[in-house]
Amino acid sequence: MINFTTPTIDLTVERLDLSSYDVYATLEQGINEITKHGDDLTVTTETVGQVTNTKVSLTLTQTESASFDYTKTVGVQVNWIDAQGKRGATKRAEIAVERNLLDKVIEYGN
């Protein structure tokens, strides 16, 4: 991910169909935490043979990606819960952050 951009981050939860769960995706670096849920995520399942995987996609704003220090990685994790309160989570993964040479929020037409 490059800071000060609007990256779409695709996460794969292997061997699980999360289509009937509430899904949360959290990015964390130090005390900075961003959690996406509901309409802020796209959750799709794909079955190949007899294996079903779930892809969780989220997009950050320029301001959100700018909040991450490019000298450190960002932790990412997917959590889910069903109607009965059964909750699961992936192991934490790490995403590298690269520095944007134009380190400011920009707007179209300016």
Secondary structure, DSSP 4 states (H G I P E B T S, - for coil): -BTTS--EEEEEETT---TTSEEEEEEEETTEEEEEEGGGEEEEEEEETTEEEEEEEEE--HHHHHTS-TTS-EEEEEEEE-TT--EEEPPPEEE--B--SS-S---TT-
